[in-house]
Amino acid sequence: MVKLDGAVGQAVSRRTLLRGALATAVLGTGGVATGCSLRPAPTVTSLVAQQPFYIAHRGGGGDWPEMTAYAYAQAAKIKGLQALEMSVCITADGVLVCSHDPTTLRTTGVDLTIRDQTWATLSALQVTAATTNNPDQPARPLARFDELAERYSDRYVLFCEPKVPEAAEPLLALLSALKSPERVVWKQYVTSPHWARAKQAGFGTWGYLLNQTSHIGAVERWASDPAIDLLGAGIAESDDFIATVVDAARARGKKTIAWPIDSPADRDRALALGVNGLMTSDVAELVPGR
């Protein structure tokens, strides 16, 4: 193999590593992903030490077409922002796509199931701005997770969640191949089966609770789980619900995150209830340092 010098050689090596990791994880589906470059950045530990700390929900989906490369590029202009959230689905050919939904109907107006389509097909779709604060702005293409990870994992803590079961193993493989677990938070509902794997990989973990018996009825159990570092509650829940989560976490030295924080009133209410982290789609309005 020809030896490459300097940054070019390092970048090629990292990309090769990530391609191999994801290809192994999705063997049989034919998918691969490119990698990312790393340099010193805020870590999970330094992020959660702040009060409050902020996470860009869907890349700032209240301000720009959600989870598009354009949205993350705009969010990255906010100096006070140190964490980005990315939800992931997987295509028929094994490409990890940034999408909260398993279908493309809500975001693009075209009703396709991501798992049944190739990236070549999905890459032609545009995420609309219909649900943003500026619905007249241009639509933007769907984004690949590997490309965003390459662009931002050197400067941000990445909160990553597989939104379909078949995306979990490839996502774990790709994140592990980054060799930077101190900048990764594995995010899922508290009953996820992947907490032990995420902790073994060295990732931070955030388990969020939904208003259902299996979650809130066992809040002490989830708060005590050593594989879950942070707990979360939806801001639409009652004060009692959020306070129960906050109190259980605090009793075990853990911090909490509320989402989606869409207004100053949401922010103030969450902080008054003792929440530490704020995941917001309206980053341009709410994150300090614009």
C-alpha positions in Angstrom: 0.0 0.0 0.0 1.3 3.5 -0.9 2.0 5.5 2.2 0.3 9.0 2.3 1.8 11.8 4.4 0.1 14.3 6.6 -3.6 15.1 6.8 -4.5 13.4 3.5 -3.1 10.1 4.7 -4.9 10.3 8.0 -8.2 11.2 6.4 -7.9 8.2 4.0 -7.1 5.9 6.8 -10.1 7.0 8.9 -12.5 6.7 5.9 -11.2 3.2 5.2 -11.7 2.2 8.8 -15.3 3.5 8.8 -16.1 1.9 5.5 -14.9 -1.5 6.8 -16.9 -1.2 10.1 -20.2 -0.3 8.5 -19.7 -2.8 5.7 -19.2 -5.6 8.3 -22.3 -4.5 10.2 -24.6 -4.4 7.2 -23.1 -7.5 5.4 -25.9 -8.7 3.2 -27.4 -5.3 2.5 -24.5 -3.9 0.5 -24.2 -0.6 2.3 -21.0 1.3 3.2 -20.3 4.7 4.8 -17.5 7.1 4.7 -15.7 8.3 7.9 -14.8 11.4 9.8 -11.9 13.4 11.0 -11.2 14.1 14.6 -9.5 16.9 16.6 -9.9 18.1 20.2 -13.5 19.1 21.0 -15.9 19.4 23.9 -16.6 16.0 25.5 -19.7 14.5 27.0 -18.2 15.2 30.4 -17.5 18.9 29.7 -20.8 19.4 28.0 -23.0 18.1 30.9 -20.9 20.0 33.4 -22.6 23.2 32.0 -25.8 24.5 33.5 -27.7 24.5 31.3 -26.3 22.7 28.3 -27.9 22.8 24.9 -28.4 20.2 22.1 -29.5 21.0 18.6 -32.6 18.9 18.1 -32.7 17.5 14.5 -29.9 20.0 13.7 -32.2 22.9 14.5 -35.3 21.6 12.7 -37.4 24.5 13.9 -35.2 27.0 12.0 -34.1 25.0 8.9 -35.2 21.8 7.1 -34.6 19.2 9.7 -31.5 17.0 9.8 -30.2 18.3 6.5 -26.6 19.2 5.8 -27.8 22.8 5.5 -29.4 22.7 8.9 -26.3 21.4 10.6 -24.1 24.0 8.8 -26.4 26.8 10.1 -26.4 25.4 13.6 -22.6 25.2 13.5 -22.5 29.0 13.2 -23.8 29.4 16.7 -20.8 29.8 19.0 -22.6 28.6 22.1 -23.7 25.3 20.7 -21.6 22.2 21.5 -23.9 19.3 20.8 -25.9 18.0 17.8 -28.7 15.4 17.7 -29.0 13.0 14.8 -31.6 10.3 14.3 -30.8 7.5 11.9 -32.7 5.1 9.6 -31.1 2.7 7.1 -31.6 2.2 3.4 -32.0 -1.1 1.5 -28.3 -0.8 0.5 -27.1 -0.1 4.0 -26.7 3.7 4.0 -27.4 5.4 7.3 -29.8 8.3 6.6 -30.6 11.1 9.0 -34.3 10.9 9.5 -36.6 10.8 12.6 -39.3 8.9 10.6 -39.0 5.5 8.9 -40.8 7.0 5.9 -40.1 10.2 4.0 -43.7 11.5 3.8 -43.7 14.1 6.6 -40.4 15.7 5.6 -40.4 15.5 1.8 -44.1 15.0 0.8 -43.1 11.8 -1.0 -44.2 8.6 0.7 -41.3 6.1 0.7 -40.2 3.7 3.3 -36.5 4.3 3.8 -35.6 0.7 4.5 -37.1 -0.3 1.1 -35.2 2.2 -1.0 -31.6 2.7 -2.1 -29.7 5.8 -1.3 -29.6 6.6 -5.0 -33.4 7.0 -4.9 -33.6 8.8 -1.6 -30.8 11.3 -2.4 -33.1 12.9 -4.9 -35.6 13.9 -2.3 -35.8 17.3 -0.7 -36.7 18.0 3.0 -39.2 20.9 3.0 -39.2 23.9 5.4 -43.0 23.6 6.0 -42.6 23.2 9.7 -39.9 25.7 10.3 -40.1 29.3 11.5 -39.5 30.3 7.8 -41.5 28.0 5.6 -40.6 30.0 2.5 -37.0 29.0 2.6 -35.7 26.4 0.1 -36.1 22.7 0.6 -32.8 20.8 1.2 -31.6 17.2 0.3 -31.8 14.4 2.8 -28.4 13.8 4.5 -26.2 10.8 5.1 -25.2 10.2 8.6 -21.6 9.3 7.8 -21.0 12.5 5.9 -22.3 14.6 8.8 -20.3 12.6 11.3 -17.2 13.3 9.2 -17.9 17.0 9.2 -18.9 17.5 12.9 -17.5 14.8 15.2 -14.3 16.7 15.6 -16.1 19.8 17.1 -19.3 18.6 18.6 -20.8 16.0 21.0 -23.1 13.9 18.9 -26.3 12.5 20.3 -27.2 9.6 18.1 -30.4 7.5 18.0 -31.3 4.6 15.7 -35.0 5.1 14.8 -35.5 1.6 13.4 -34.1 -1.7 14.9 -32.1 -2.6 11.8 -30.1 0.6 12.0 -28.8 0.0 15.6 -25.9 -2.4 14.8 -24.6 -0.4 11.8 -24.8 2.7 13.9 -23.0 1.2 16.8 -20.3 -0.1 14.4 -19.8 3.3 12.8 -19.7 5.2 16.0 -17.2 2.7 17.5 -15.0 3.1 14.5 -14.7 6.8 15.1 -12.5 5.9 18.1 -13.8 8.9 19.9 -16.4 7.6 22.5 -16.0 10.7 24.7 -17.9 12.7 22.1 -20.8 10.3 21.5 -24.1 9.9 23.4 -26.2 6.9 22.6 -29.8 8.1 22.8 -32.9 5.9 23.0 -36.0 5.2 25.1 -35.2 3.7 28.5 -36.3 0.2 27.6 -33.8 0.0 24.7 -31.9 -3.3 24.6 -28.6 -1.5 23.6 -27.5 0.2 26.8 -24.9 -2.4 27.7 -23.4 -2.4 24.2 -23.2 1.4 24.2 -21.5 1.5 27.5 -19.0 -1.2 26.5 -18.1 1.0 23.6 -17.4 3.8 26.0 -20.3 6.1 24.9 -22.3 8.4 27.1 -25.9 7.3 27.3 -29.2 9.1 27.5 -32.4 7.2 28.2 -35.7 9.2 27.8 -38.9 8.2 29.5 -42.3 8.3 27.9 -45.6 8.7 29.7 -46.4 5.0 29.9 -46.3 2.4 32.7 -43.2 0.5 31.6 -41.3 3.8 31.7 -42.5 6.1 34.5 -43.8 3.1 36.6 -40.2 1.9 36.8 -38.4 5.3 37.0 -36.3 4.2 40.0 -35.1 1.2 38.1 -34.0 3.3 35.1 -32.4 6.0 37.3 -30.4 3.2 39.1 -29.3 1.5 35.9 -25.5 2.0 35.7 -25.6 1.8 31.9 -27.8 4.9 31.6 -26.0 8.2 32.4 -28.7 10.7 31.7 -32.5 10.6 31.9 -34.9 12.6 29.8 -38.5 13.8 29.8 -40.7 15.5 27.2 -41.5 19.1 28.0 -45.1 18.4 27.0 -45.5 16.2 30.1 -46.8 17.5 33.4 -44.7 19.2 36.0 -45.2 16.1 38.2 -43.9 13.8 35.5 -40.8 15.9 34.8 -40.1 16.4 38.5 -40.4 12.7 39.1 -37.7 12.0 36.5 -35.5 14.9 37.7 -35.7 13.8 41.4 -34.9 10.1 40.6 -31.9 11.1 38.5 -30.6 13.7 41.0 -30.8 11.1 43.8 -28.3 9.0 41.9 -26.1 11.9 40.8 -27.4 11.9 37.3 -28.5 14.8 35.1 -31.6 15.2 33.0 -32.6 16.6 29.6 -35.9 17.9 28.4 -37.1 18.2 24.8 -38.3 19.7 22.6 -37.7 23.2 24.0 -39.5 25.5 21.6 -39.7 28.8 23.4 -38.3 30.8 26.3 -41.3 29.7 28.3 -40.3 26.1 27.8 -36.7 26.8 28.7 -37.7 28.6 31.9 -40.1 25.9 33.0 -37.6 23.1 32.4 -34.9 24.9 34.4 -37.4 25.7 37.2 -38.1 22.0 37.4 -34.5 21.2 37.8 -33.6 20.0 34.3 -30.0 20.4 33.2 -30.0 19.9 29.5 -32.2 21.5 26.8 -32.7 19.9 23.5 -34.2 22.5 21.2 -35.1 22.7 17.5 -35.1 26.5 17.7 -31.4 26.9 18.2 -31.1 30.3 16.5 -33.5 31.8 19.0 -32.6 30.0 22.2 -29.0 29.0 22.3 -26.7 31.7 23.7 -23.8 32.9 21.5 -25.6 33.6 18.2 
